[in-house]
Amino acid sequence: MSSVLVLKTSTPKARKTHKCMFCGGNIEIGEKYKRDTCVFDGVLYDWVTHNECAKVASELEMYDDCDDGVDEDAFRENINEYVYQNHYDEELGDIAKDWQLPYHDLVKKILNELKSK
């Protein structure tokens, strides 16, 4: 079984707009972001994410028991699970209104919440 090998990690400032490979949101020009250069099954590629998305993946222990890394679907599933477990409104029968946000905004709210615990 192959696993992802990270060859290099950097945090450059974006010179063009990129798509975060975790949340799917835009990394805007001038924003610092995380870029990992990886190898999987002999294929070299870059994995580009918001710094916050990389941090929340680590904080929520998404990498535990995960040899192949975390893809966009697994990331979003973990974010959805966190929000559901912590911010489900029984009266509303849905996620609390202030937590119905795009993924990158949810990531920032989760990090703020974890910091305050």
Buried (B, 14 or more C-beta within 10 A) or exposed (E): EEEBEEEEEEEEEBEEEBEBBBBBBBBEEEBEBBBBBBBBEEEEEEBBBBBBBBBBBEBBEBEEEBEEBBEBEBBBEBBEEBBEEEBEEEEEEEBEEEBEBEBBBBBBBBBEEEEEE
